[in-house]
Amino acid sequence: MAVPASDLPMKVYEMALNTGPDSSSGLATAGFRTAKYLPTEWYQSNNDLYHKASTGCEQGERGRAEAKELAERVAATAQRTQRDSTASLGQRLRDIHFWKAELQKEIEELDAETGLLAAQKVRLERALDATEVPYAIATDNLQCRERRQPPDLVSDEVERELLKEAELIRNIQELLKRTLMQAGNQMRLNRDHKEVCEMDWSDKIETYNIDDKCGRYSNQSTNIQFHPSSVKFEESASTPETWAKFSHDNIYRAEREKLASINLRALIDNILHDVSEDLRMQCAAVNEAFAKHCEELDDAKHKLEHHLKKILKEIGDQEANIAALKQAIKDKEAPMKVAQTRLYDRSFRPNVELCRDEAQFRLTGEVEELTESIESLKKKLLESEQSLRNLEDTRMNLEKEIAVKTNSIFIDRQKCMAHRTHYPVVLKLAGYQ
């Protein structure tokens, strides 16, 4: 048991003065007094030493008790402090493990999201490539239809739908290019924030290993030594609040980019769906316009061919009529010759016999009738020949128009509509193929 330290009372010693007859202060002993003490002084000196020795023992015993108590108290304090430090390291390890797990989870989710966004980007690229075929088809159709001949070279419904289709494809291509650029930027942001989280995670791993190693140190460890210079705080050291806020902010920013990436993927889905639907609807509208126009061309061609048949028949009839008129005119030549010959011969009748008798009047009337009839026949022949020429012109126009219609049908049906059978399917337009 430790003895409490206290000061001993001071003893008071009275020095006896030798002034009597036995005193050595006399002149008789003057030569033997140097460096010598009286017995009382000798006893006094011994008593002083005894007292000092006793006091020293008491103080030593008290010091030893205090030292033992201090050592035990310091050992308990050191043990408690070390235990508290180890517990703090354990708590720190749990905190580091928590943020390390959160960062690892965010890294994995962001990496998976970047992969999904990359897949959507591939779909965008495929869809953009797929629009080249519809655009080539639309422009080829427009160029082919420029080879139509008048009067079929018109700005009809088919041309308006084709122009609308070409404009739609150009707008879609611009939209897909902008979306591709946006997806590329988002993927870059995802990778940048993933890299920040990975660096933070890597630091957490290294710190966790260091603190785990520190937590395993004990007084019996063989790899411990003095490091006096380590007992200080670095000016750049973070506080627990800023340390936790740093990882929290990294995860928050990564989560924000992940959400933006998810929204962008949904937007890409909607864009590709709408693009494919718009293209197929416009393709159907163009095909319908082509089919309707081809029906109109077929109907017009059939009507022209029907009229051509009628014209050809009429030409045949008119040619027969002209031949008949010519024959009729020719047939009138003999009666005219007969009548005129009669009149001529009768003009040689002598004297009074040159009479304007009934026969003379009748022959004159016959010649006049024949002349009038021949003139009428010639006039009719001229009219018939003019009619035949008109019919021939009409026939040529009909045949030319039929050829124009045939050419238009060939261009629209055999060229354009046949080319449009290579139009991409919806899955290809949506970027799935």
Protein Blocks (a to p, Z undefined) as FASTA:
>chain_A
ZZdddddddddddddddfbfkbckbmklmmmmgopacfklmmmmmmmmmmmmmmmmmmmm
mmmmmmmmmmmmmmmmmmmmmmmmmmmmmmmmmmmmmmmmmmmmmmmmmmmmmmmmmmmm
mmmmmmmmmmmmmmmmmmmmmmmmmmpccfklccdfklmmmmmmmmmmmmmmmmmmmmmm
mmmmmmmmmmmmmmmmmmmmmmmmmmmmmmmmmmmpcfkbckbccdfklnccdfkbccfk
lmmmmmmmmmmmmmmmmmmmmmmmmmmmmmmmmmmmmmmmmmmmmmmmmmmmmmmmmmmm
mmmmmmmmmmmmmmmmmmmmmmmmmmmmmmmmmmmmmmmmmmmmmmmpghjllccdfklm
mmmmmmmmmmmmmmmmmmmmmmmmmmmmmmmmmmmmmmmmmmmmmmmmmmmmmmmmmmmm
mpccfklmnopZZ
